[in-house]
Amino acid sequence: MDEGKIDFLDMSMWNVFKEPAGESFGGRSLLSYFAELERGNVRLGSGLWTRLPIELIR
């Protein structure tokens, strides 16, 4: 991503707050892993499904 070959990464996850499978990845959301990637100028986006409005400000 940091080579400038894309300008936008759409994660399209059902639940960005879900934790990845596997014990070694527990305690953090999927979104947190993608957010820390070296992206250069690549924007990060996600469709977000929520059950409650309060989840939008998480």
N, CA, C and O atoms as a Maestro MAE file, in Angstrom:
{
 s_m_m2io_version
 :::
 2.0.0
}

f_m_ct {
 s_m_title
 :::
 protein
 m_atom[232] {
  # First column is atom index #
  i_m_mmod_type
  r_m_x_coord
  r_m_y_coord
  r_m_z_coord
  i_m_residue_number
  s_m_chain_name
  s_m_pdb_residue_name
  s_m_pdb_atom_name
  i_m_atomic_number
  :::
  1 25 0.818 -1.200 0.000 1 A "MET " " N  " 7
  2 3 0.000 0.000 0.000 1 A "MET " " CA " 6
  3 2 0.855 1.254 0.000 1 A "MET " " C  " 6
  4 15 0.489 2.257 -0.613 1 A "MET " " O  " 8
  5 25 1.968 1.207 0.670 2 A "ASP " " N  " 7
  6 3 2.771 2.428 0.777 2 A "ASP " " CA " 6
  7 2 3.557 2.733 -0.494 2 A "ASP " " C  " 6
  8 15 4.337 3.685 -0.523 2 A "ASP " " O  " 8
  9 25 3.358 1.928 -1.559 3 A "GLU " " N  " 7
  10 3 4.016 2.196 -2.833 3 A "GLU " " CA " 6
  11 2 3.154 3.049 -3.754 3 A "GLU " " C  " 6
  12 15 3.573 3.363 -4.868 3 A "GLU " " O  " 8
  13 25 1.963 3.428 -3.314 4 A "GLY " " N  " 7
  14 3 1.116 4.308 -4.082 4 A "GLY " " CA " 6
  15 2 0.352 3.642 -5.213 4 A "GLY " " C  " 6
  16 15 -0.091 4.331 -6.132 4 A "GLY " " O  " 8
  17 25 0.184 2.336 -5.179 5 A "LYS " " N  " 7
  18 3 -0.529 1.639 -6.249 5 A "LYS " " CA " 6
  19 2 -2.043 1.681 -6.062 5 A "LYS " " C  " 6
  20 15 -2.790 1.425 -7.006 5 A "LYS " " O  " 8
  21 25 -2.493 1.998 -4.870 6 A "ILE " " N  " 7
  22 3 -3.925 2.197 -4.620 6 A "ILE " " CA " 6
  23 2 -4.088 3.498 -3.852 6 A "ILE " " C  " 6
  24 15 -3.144 3.966 -3.215 6 A "ILE " " O  " 8
  25 25 -5.275 4.083 -3.906 7 A "ASP " " N  " 7
  26 3 -5.503 5.319 -3.160 7 A "ASP " " CA " 6
  27 2 -6.537 5.169 -2.048 7 A "ASP " " C  " 6
  28 15 -6.696 6.064 -1.219 7 A "ASP " " O  " 8
  29 25 -7.247 4.024 -2.031 8 A "PHE " " N  " 7
  30 3 -8.292 3.820 -1.030 8 A "PHE " " CA " 6
  31 2 -8.415 2.330 -0.737 8 A "PHE " " C  " 6
  32 15 -8.459 1.520 -1.663 8 A "PHE " " O  " 8
  33 25 -8.469 1.965 0.525 9 A "LEU " " N  " 7
  34 3 -8.670 0.574 0.929 9 A "LEU " " CA " 6
  35 2 -10.003 0.484 1.660 9 A "LEU " " C  " 6
  36 15 -10.160 1.032 2.751 9 A "LEU " " O  " 8
  37 25 -10.959 -0.209 1.054 10 A "ASP " " N  " 7
  38 3 -12.271 -0.411 1.654 10 A "ASP " " CA " 6
  39 2 -12.285 -1.785 2.311 10 A "ASP " " C  " 6
  40 15 -12.196 -2.805 1.627 10 A "ASP " " O  " 8
  41 25 -12.393 -1.813 3.611 11 A "MET " " N  " 7
  42 3 -12.337 -3.076 4.338 11 A "MET " " CA " 6
  43 2 -13.623 -3.888 4.214 11 A "MET " " C  " 6
  44 15 -13.571 -5.117 4.268 11 A "MET " " O  " 8
  45 25 -14.761 -3.244 4.052 12 A "SER " " N  " 7
  46 3 -16.058 -3.914 3.883 12 A "SER " " CA " 6
  47 2 -16.253 -5.070 4.851 12 A "SER " " C  " 6
  48 15 -16.628 -6.169 4.441 12 A "SER " " O  " 8
  49 25 -16.007 -4.835 6.100 13 A "MET " " N  " 7
  50 3 -16.181 -5.855 7.128 13 A "MET " " CA " 6
  51 2 -17.577 -5.768 7.721 13 A "MET " " C  " 6
  52 15 -18.152 -4.685 7.831 13 A "MET " " O  " 8
  53 25 -18.104 -6.901 8.095 14 A "TRP " " N  " 7
  54 3 -19.403 -6.930 8.747 14 A "TRP " " CA " 6
  55 2 -19.328 -6.248 10.112 14 A "TRP " " C  " 6
  56 15 -20.249 -5.531 10.504 14 A "TRP " " O  " 8
  57 25 -18.230 -6.472 10.833 15 A "ASN " " N  " 7
  58 3 -18.097 -5.909 12.172 15 A "ASN " " CA " 6
  59 2 -16.633 -5.546 12.407 15 A "ASN " " C  " 6
  60 15 -15.822 -6.420 12.710 15 A "ASN " " O  " 8
  61 25 -16.292 -4.278 12.271 16 A "VAL " " N  " 7
  62 3 -14.907 -3.844 12.445 16 A "VAL " " CA " 6
  63 2 -14.453 -3.920 13.895 16 A "VAL " " C  " 6
  64 15 -13.254 -3.867 14.168 16 A "VAL " " O  " 8
  65 25 -15.388 -4.044 14.826 17 A "PHE " " N  " 7
  66 3 -15.038 -4.127 16.243 17 A "PHE " " CA " 6
  67 2 -14.746 -5.555 16.684 17 A "PHE " " C  " 6
  68 15 -14.287 -5.775 17.805 17 A "PHE " " O  " 8
  69 25 -15.007 -6.531 15.811 18 A "LYS " " N  " 7
  70 3 -14.761 -7.924 16.134 18 A "LYS " " CA " 6
  71 2 -13.261 -8.159 16.308 18 A "LYS " " C  " 6
  72 15 -12.434 -7.540 15.638 18 A "LYS " " O  " 8
  73 25 -12.939 -9.063 17.217 19 A "GLU " " N  " 7
  74 3 -11.538 -9.435 17.395 19 A "GLU " " CA " 6
  75 2 -11.197 -10.568 16.436 19 A "GLU " " C  " 6
  76 15 -12.036 -11.433 16.185 19 A "GLU " " O  " 8
  77 25 -9.977 -10.578 15.894 20 A "PRO " " N  " 7
  78 3 -9.575 -11.660 15.000 20 A "PRO " " CA " 6
  79 2 -9.581 -13.011 15.717 20 A "PRO " " C  " 6
  80 15 -9.462 -13.080 16.940 20 A "PRO " " O  " 8
  81 25 -9.722 -14.078 14.937 21 A "ALA " " N  " 7
  82 3 -9.653 -15.425 15.497 21 A "ALA " " CA " 6
  83 2 -8.212 -15.739 15.884 21 A "ALA " " C  " 6
  84 15 -7.275 -15.272 15.237 21 A "ALA " " O  " 8
  85 25 -8.042 -16.507 16.909 22 A "GLY " " N  " 7
  86 3 -6.702 -16.899 17.343 22 A "GLY " " CA " 6
  87 2 -6.299 -16.181 18.612 22 A "GLY " " C  " 6
  88 15 -6.484 -14.972 18.746 22 A "GLY " " O  " 8
  89 25 -5.754 -16.927 19.526 23 A "GLU " " N  " 7
  90 3 -5.384 -16.369 20.831 23 A "GLU " " CA " 6
  91 2 -4.335 -15.272 20.741 23 A "GLU " " C  " 6
  92 15 -4.358 -14.332 21.536 23 A "GLU " " O  " 8
  93 25 -3.429 -15.375 19.800 24 A "SER " " N  " 7
  94 3 -2.348 -14.395 19.718 24 A "SER " " CA " 6
  95 2 -2.824 -13.030 19.232 24 A "SER " " C  " 6
  96 15 -2.080 -12.053 19.317 24 A "SER " " O  " 8
  97 25 -4.056 -12.949 18.721 25 A "PHE " " N  " 7
  98 3 -4.579 -11.684 18.206 25 A "PHE " " CA " 6
  99 2 -5.664 -11.092 19.092 25 A "PHE " " C  " 6
  100 15 -6.237 -10.060 18.742 25 A "PHE " " O  " 8
  101 25 -5.960 -11.703 20.214 26 A "GLY " " N  " 7
  102 3 -7.041 -11.261 21.074 26 A "GLY " " CA " 6
  103 2 -6.795 -9.904 21.716 26 A "GLY " " C  " 6
  104 15 -5.658 -9.448 21.831 26 A "GLY " " O  " 8
  105 25 -7.880 -9.273 22.129 27 A "GLY " " N  " 7
  106 3 -7.783 -8.010 22.842 27 A "GLY " " CA " 6
  107 2 -7.785 -6.769 21.969 27 A "GLY " " C  " 6
  108 15 -7.778 -5.650 22.482 27 A "GLY " " O  " 8
  109 25 -7.794 -6.954 20.648 28 A "ARG " " N  " 7
  110 3 -7.815 -5.800 19.732 28 A "ARG " " CA " 6
  111 2 -8.826 -6.059 18.626 28 A "ARG " " C  " 6
  112 15 -9.098 -7.206 18.271 28 A "ARG " " O  " 8
  113 25 -9.366 -5.000 18.097 29 A "SER " " N  " 7
  114 3 -10.347 -5.122 17.017 29 A "SER " " CA " 6
  115 2 -9.657 -5.303 15.666 29 A "SER " " C  " 6
  116 15 -8.485 -4.968 15.496 29 A "SER " " O  " 8
  117 25 -10.409 -5.837 14.721 30 A "LEU " " N  " 7
  118 3 -9.899 -5.939 13.355 30 A "LEU " " CA " 6
  119 2 -9.494 -4.561 12.831 30 A "LEU " " C  " 6
  120 15 -8.460 -4.412 12.180 30 A "LEU " " O  " 8
  121 25 -10.319 -3.563 13.121 31 A "LEU " " N  " 7
  122 3 -10.031 -2.210 12.671 31 A "LEU " " CA " 6
  123 2 -8.679 -1.719 13.175 31 A "LEU " " C  " 6
  124 15 -7.951 -1.054 12.438 31 A "LEU " " O  " 8
  125 25 -8.337 -2.035 14.407 32 A "SER " " N  " 7
  126 3 -7.069 -1.557 14.968 32 A "SER " " CA " 6
  127 2 -5.867 -2.115 14.207 32 A "SER " " C  " 6
  128 15 -4.860 -1.425 14.050 32 A "SER " " O  " 8
  129 25 -5.966 -3.348 13.738 33 A "TYR " " N  " 7
  130 3 -4.862 -3.933 12.968 33 A "TYR " " CA " 6
  131 2 -4.699 -3.252 11.617 33 A "TYR " " C  " 6
  132 15 -3.577 -2.970 11.197 33 A "TYR " " O  " 8
  133 25 -5.805 -2.985 10.935 34 A "PHE " " N  " 7
  134 3 -5.722 -2.298 9.651 34 A "PHE " " CA " 6
  135 2 -5.268 -0.846 9.818 34 A "PHE " " C  " 6
  136 15 -4.531 -0.324 8.981 34 A "PHE " " O  " 8
  137 25 -5.704 -0.198 10.893 35 A "ALA " " N  " 7
  138 3 -5.363 1.208 11.105 35 A "ALA " " CA " 6
  139 2 -3.874 1.421 11.352 35 A "ALA " " C  " 6
  140 15 -3.354 2.498 11.062 35 A "ALA " " O  " 8
  141 25 -3.180 0.419 11.878 36 A "GLU " " N  " 7
  142 3 -1.758 0.609 12.164 36 A "GLU " " CA " 6
  143 2 -0.841 0.232 10.995 36 A "GLU " " C  " 6
  144 15 0.373 0.413 11.092 36 A "GLU " " O  " 8
  145 25 -1.392 -0.285 9.901 37 A "LEU " " N  " 7
  146 3 -0.571 -0.616 8.734 37 A "LEU " " CA " 6
  147 2 0.050 0.630 8.119 37 A "LEU " " C  " 6
  148 15 -0.570 1.694 8.105 37 A "LEU " " O  " 8
  149 25 1.255 0.503 7.619 38 A "GLU " " N  " 7
  150 3 1.870 1.599 6.882 38 A "GLU " " CA " 6
  151 2 1.120 1.756 5.568 38 A "GLU " " C  " 6
  152 15 1.169 0.874 4.710 38 A "GLU " " O  " 8
  153 25 0.424 2.881 5.411 39 A "ARG " " N  " 7
  154 3 -0.418 3.082 4.240 39 A "ARG " " CA " 6
  155 2 0.030 4.225 3.347 39 A "ARG " " C  " 6
  156 15 -0.519 4.406 2.260 39 A "ARG " " O  " 8
  157 25 1.006 4.992 3.776 40 A "GLY " " N  " 7
  158 3 1.377 6.157 2.978 40 A "GLY " " CA " 6
  159 2 0.179 7.092 2.875 40 A "GLY " " C  " 6
  160 15 -0.382 7.493 3.895 40 A "GLY " " O  " 8
  161 25 -0.217 7.444 1.654 41 A "ASN " " N  " 7
  162 3 -1.368 8.327 1.437 41 A "ASN " " CA " 6
  163 2 -2.668 7.570 1.184 41 A "ASN " " C  " 6
  164 15 -3.675 8.176 0.818 41 A "ASN " " O  " 8
  165 25 -2.654 6.272 1.374 42 A "VAL " " N  " 7
  166 3 -3.844 5.458 1.131 42 A "VAL " " CA " 6
  167 2 -4.859 5.686 2.246 42 A "VAL " " C  " 6
  168 15 -4.547 5.539 3.427 42 A "VAL " " O  " 8
  169 25 -6.077 6.047 1.852 43 A "ARG " " N  " 7
  170 3 -7.150 6.246 2.824 43 A "ARG " " CA " 6
  171 2 -7.773 4.900 3.172 43 A "ARG " " C  " 6
  172 15 -7.835 3.992 2.344 43 A "ARG " " O  " 8
  173 25 -8.230 4.793 4.403 44 A "LEU " " N  " 7
  174 3 -8.819 3.565 4.913 44 A "LEU " " CA " 6
  175 2 -10.296 3.808 5.163 44 A "LEU " " C  " 6
  176 15 -10.661 4.768 5.841 44 A "LEU " " O  " 8
  177 25 -11.154 2.947 4.620 45 A "GLY " " N  " 7
  178 3 -12.590 3.102 4.810 45 A "GLY " " CA " 6
  179 2 -13.241 1.780 5.139 45 A "GLY " " C  " 6
  180 15 -12.677 0.711 4.908 45 A "GLY " " O  " 8
  181 25 -14.445 1.876 5.684 46 A "SER " " N  " 7
  182 3 -15.170 0.660 6.020 46 A "SER " " CA " 6
  183 2 -16.653 0.946 6.051 46 A "SER " " C  " 6
  184 15 -17.095 1.961 6.589 46 A "SER " " O  " 8
  185 25 -17.425 0.029 5.460 47 A "GLY " " N  " 7
  186 3 -18.861 0.067 5.668 47 A "GLY " " CA " 6
  187 2 -19.098 -0.413 7.082 47 A "GLY " " C  " 6
  188 15 -18.466 -1.378 7.513 47 A "GLY " " O  " 8
  189 25 -19.969 0.217 7.802 48 A "LEU " " N  " 7
  190 3 -20.136 -0.112 9.212 48 A "LEU " " CA " 6
  191 2 -21.571 -0.489 9.508 48 A "LEU " " C  " 6
  192 15 -22.486 0.307 9.297 48 A "LEU " " O  " 8
  193 25 -21.766 -1.683 9.987 49 A "TRP " " N  " 7
  194 3 -23.075 -2.127 10.436 49 A "TRP " " CA " 6
  195 2 -23.115 -1.933 11.938 49 A "TRP " " C  " 6
  196 15 -22.212 -2.376 12.648 49 A "TRP " " O  " 8
  197 25 -24.154 -1.276 12.427 50 A "THR " " N  " 7
  198 3 -24.278 -1.073 13.876 50 A "THR " " CA " 6
  199 2 -25.657 -1.505 14.344 50 A "THR " " C  " 6
  200 15 -26.624 -1.502 13.582 50 A "THR " " O  " 8
  201 25 -25.722 -1.867 15.582 51 A "ARG " " N  " 7
  202 3 -27.005 -2.166 16.212 51 A "ARG " " CA " 6
  203 2 -27.492 -0.955 16.993 51 A "ARG " " C  " 6
  204 15 -28.696 -0.733 17.117 51 A "ARG " " O  " 8
  205 25 -26.553 -0.173 17.521 52 A "LEU " " N  " 7
  206 3 -26.888 0.959 18.375 52 A "LEU " " CA " 6
  207 2 -26.143 2.203 17.922 52 A "LEU " " C  " 6
  208 15 -24.986 2.099 17.516 52 A "LEU " " O  " 8
  209 25 -26.761 3.371 17.977 53 A "PRO " " N  " 7
  210 3 -26.077 4.610 17.582 53 A "PRO " " CA " 6
  211 2 -24.784 4.867 18.360 53 A "PRO " " C  " 6
  212 15 -23.854 5.457 17.810 53 A "PRO " " O  " 8
  213 25 -24.702 4.444 19.615 54 A "ILE " " N  " 7
  214 3 -23.502 4.672 20.418 54 A "ILE " " CA " 6
  215 2 -22.298 3.982 19.813 54 A "ILE " " C  " 6
  216 15 -21.169 4.415 20.046 54 A "ILE " " O  " 8
  217 25 -22.497 2.922 19.042 55 A "GLU " " N  " 7
  218 3 -21.377 2.212 18.409 55 A "GLU " " CA " 6
  219 2 -20.674 3.064 17.366 55 A "GLU " " C  " 6
  220 15 -19.521 2.791 17.033 55 A "GLU " " O  " 8
  221 25 -21.332 4.082 16.847 56 A "LEU " " N  " 7
  222 3 -20.710 4.945 15.837 56 A "LEU " " CA " 6
  223 2 -19.584 5.791 16.398 56 A "LEU " " C  " 6
  224 15 -18.711 6.222 15.646 56 A "LEU " " O  " 8
  225 25 -19.580 6.041 17.697 57 A "ILE " " N  " 7
  226 3 -18.544 6.896 18.285 57 A "ILE " " CA " 6
  227 2 -17.469 6.091 18.989 57 A "ILE " " C  " 6
  228 15 -16.608 6.671 19.652 57 A "ILE " " O  " 8
  229 25 -17.493 4.791 18.866 58 A "ARG " " N  " 7
  230 3 -16.481 3.919 19.476 58 A "ARG " " CA " 6
  231 2 -15.094 4.270 19.029 58 A "ARG " " C  " 6
  232 15 -14.130 3.632 19.450 58 A "ARG " " O  " 8
  :::
 }
 m_bond[231] {
  # First column is bond index #
  i_m_from
  i_m_to
  i_m_order
  :::
  1 1 2 1
  2 2 3 1
  3 3 4 2
  4 3 5 1
  5 5 6 1
  6 6 7 1
  7 7 8 2
  8 7 9 1
  9 9 10 1
  10 10 11 1
  11 11 12 2
  12 11 13 1
  13 13 14 1
  14 14 15 1
  15 15 16 2
  16 15 17 1
  17 17 18 1
  18 18 19 1
  19 19 20 2
  20 19 21 1
  21 21 22 1
  22 22 23 1
  23 23 24 2
  24 23 25 1
  25 25 26 1
  26 26 27 1
  27 27 28 2
  28 27 29 1
  29 29 30 1
  30 30 31 1
  31 31 32 2
  32 31 33 1
  33 33 34 1
  34 34 35 1
  35 35 36 2
  36 35 37 1
  37 37 38 1
  38 38 39 1
  39 39 40 2
  40 39 41 1
  41 41 42 1
  42 42 43 1
  43 43 44 2
  44 43 45 1
  45 45 46 1
  46 46 47 1
  47 47 48 2
  48 47 49 1
  49 49 50 1
  50 50 51 1
  51 51 52 2
  52 51 53 1
  53 53 54 1
  54 54 55 1
  55 55 56 2
  56 55 57 1
  57 57 58 1
  58 58 59 1
  59 59 60 2
  60 59 61 1
  61 61 62 1
  62 62 63 1
  63 63 64 2
  64 63 65 1
  65 65 66 1
  66 66 67 1
  67 67 68 2
  68 67 69 1
  69 69 70 1
  70 70 71 1
  71 71 72 2
  72 71 73 1
  73 73 74 1
  74 74 75 1
  75 75 76 2
  76 75 77 1
  77 77 78 1
  78 78 79 1
  79 79 80 2
  80 79 81 1
  81 81 82 1
  82 82 83 1
  83 83 84 2
  84 83 85 1
  85 85 86 1
  86 86 87 1
  87 87 88 2
  88 87 89 1
  89 89 90 1
  90 90 91 1
  91 91 92 2
  92 91 93 1
  93 93 94 1
  94 94 95 1
  95 95 96 2
  96 95 97 1
  97 97 98 1
  98 98 99 1
  99 99 100 2
  100 99 101 1
  101 101 102 1
  102 102 103 1
  103 103 104 2
  104 103 105 1
  105 105 106 1
  106 106 107 1
  107 107 108 2
  108 107 109 1
  109 109 110 1
  110 110 111 1
  111 111 112 2
  112 111 113 1
  113 113 114 1
  114 114 115 1
  115 115 116 2
  116 115 117 1
  117 117 118 1
  118 118 119 1
  119 119 120 2
  120 119 121 1
  121 121 122 1
  122 122 123 1
  123 123 124 2
  124 123 125 1
  125 125 126 1
  126 126 127 1
  127 127 128 2
  128 127 129 1
  129 129 130 1
  130 130 131 1
  131 131 132 2
  132 131 133 1
  133 133 134 1
  134 134 135 1
  135 135 136 2
  136 135 137 1
  137 137 138 1
  138 138 139 1
  139 139 140 2
  140 139 141 1
  141 141 142 1
  142 142 143 1
  143 143 144 2
  144 143 145 1
  145 145 146 1
  146 146 147 1
  147 147 148 2
  148 147 149 1
  149 149 150 1
  150 150 151 1
  151 151 152 2
  152 151 153 1
  153 153 154 1
  154 154 155 1
  155 155 156 2
  156 155 157 1
  157 157 158 1
  158 158 159 1
  159 159 160 2
  160 159 161 1
  161 161 162 1
  162 162 163 1
  163 163 164 2
  164 163 165 1
  165 165 166 1
  166 166 167 1
  167 167 168 2
  168 167 169 1
  169 169 170 1
  170 170 171 1
  171 171 172 2
  172 171 173 1
  173 173 174 1
  174 174 175 1
  175 175 176 2
  176 175 177 1
  177 177 178 1
  178 178 179 1
  179 179 180 2
  180 179 181 1
  181 181 182 1
  182 182 183 1
  183 183 184 2
  184 183 185 1
  185 185 186 1
  186 186 187 1
  187 187 188 2
  188 187 189 1
  189 189 190 1
  190 190 191 1
  191 191 192 2
  192 191 193 1
  193 193 194 1
  194 194 195 1
  195 195 196 2
  196 195 197 1
  197 197 198 1
  198 198 199 1
  199 199 200 2
  200 199 201 1
  201 201 202 1
  202 202 203 1
  203 203 204 2
  204 203 205 1
  205 205 206 1
  206 206 207 1
  207 207 208 2
  208 207 209 1
  209 209 210 1
  210 210 211 1
  211 211 212 2
  212 211 213 1
  213 213 214 1
  214 214 215 1
  215 215 216 2
  216 215 217 1
  217 217 218 1
  218 218 219 1
  219 219 220 2
  220 219 221 1
  221 221 222 1
  222 222 223 1
  223 223 224 2
  224 223 225 1
  225 225 226 1
  226 226 227 1
  227 227 228 2
  228 227 229 1
  229 229 230 1
  230 230 231 1
  231 231 232 2
  :::
 }
}
